[in-house]
Amino acid sequence: MTYFNKMSESTGLVSGMAERLGIDIEDRMKTPELAGRTYLNMVMRCANCSEHSACTKLQDENPLLDAAPDYCMNGDVLKRD
């Protein structure tokens, strides 16, 4: 997988996980806690994760989730308020 494909996939997984958790990423991006650099770091952490297949399957099978899976490298940022 090319770098740009990996980044695109990771962006989709981060957004998808947030959506399934009921978190509005765009709304959070307006706050200092999830500004542009933090979002970029989330995508980079996801790109370095070895669980893309599991995450994709989890998201495909679950329109809603109570929490990010234990393997999610962004689980701390994606906690619900």
Contacts in CASP RR format, 6 or more apart in sequence:
PFRMAT RR
TARGET T0000
AUTHOR 0000-0000-0000
METHOD contacts of the structure
MODEL  1
MTYFNKMSESTGLVSGMAERLGIDIEDRMKTPELAGRTYLNMVMRCANCS
EHSACTKLQDENPLLDAAPDYCMNGDVLKRD
1 9 0 8 1.000
6 47 0 8 1.000
7 43 0 8 1.000
7 47 0 8 1.000
9 47 0 8 1.000
9 52 0 8 1.000
10 43 0 8 1.000
10 44 0 8 1.000
10 46 0 8 1.000
10 47 0 8 1.000
10 49 0 8 1.000
10 52 0 8 1.000
11 43 0 8 1.000
11 46 0 8 1.000
13 46 0 8 1.000
13 52 0 8 1.000
13 55 0 8 1.000
13 56 0 8 1.000
13 59 0 8 1.000
14 25 0 8 1.000
14 39 0 8 1.000
14 42 0 8 1.000
14 43 0 8 1.000
14 46 0 8 1.000
14 74 0 8 1.000
15 25 0 8 1.000
16 59 0 8 1.000
17 55 0 8 1.000
17 59 0 8 1.000
17 65 0 8 1.000
17 68 0 8 1.000
17 72 0 8 1.000
17 74 0 8 1.000
17 78 0 8 1.000
18 24 0 8 1.000
18 25 0 8 1.000
18 78 0 8 1.000
19 25 0 8 1.000
20 59 0 8 1.000
20 62 0 8 1.000
20 63 0 8 1.000
20 64 0 8 1.000
20 65 0 8 1.000
21 65 0 8 1.000
21 66 0 8 1.000
21 67 0 8 1.000
21 68 0 8 1.000
21 78 0 8 1.000
21 80 0 8 1.000
22 64 0 8 1.000
22 80 0 8 1.000
23 78 0 8 1.000
23 80 0 8 1.000
25 34 0 8 1.000
25 39 0 8 1.000
28 34 0 8 1.000
29 35 0 8 1.000
29 36 0 8 1.000
29 39 0 8 1.000
34 77 0 8 1.000
38 77 0 8 1.000
42 74 0 8 1.000
42 77 0 8 1.000
45 73 0 8 1.000
45 74 0 8 1.000
46 52 0 8 1.000
46 73 0 8 1.000
46 74 0 8 1.000
48 73 0 8 1.000
49 55 0 8 1.000
49 71 0 8 1.000
49 72 0 8 1.000
49 73 0 8 1.000
51 69 0 8 1.000
51 71 0 8 1.000
51 72 0 8 1.000
54 69 0 8 1.000
54 71 0 8 1.000
55 69 0 8 1.000
55 71 0 8 1.000
55 72 0 8 1.000
58 65 0 8 1.000
58 69 0 8 1.000
67 75 0 8 1.000
67 79 0 8 1.000
67 80 0 8 1.000
68 74 0 8 1.000
68 75 0 8 1.000
68 78 0 8 1.000
68 79 0 8 1.000
72 78 0 8 1.000
END
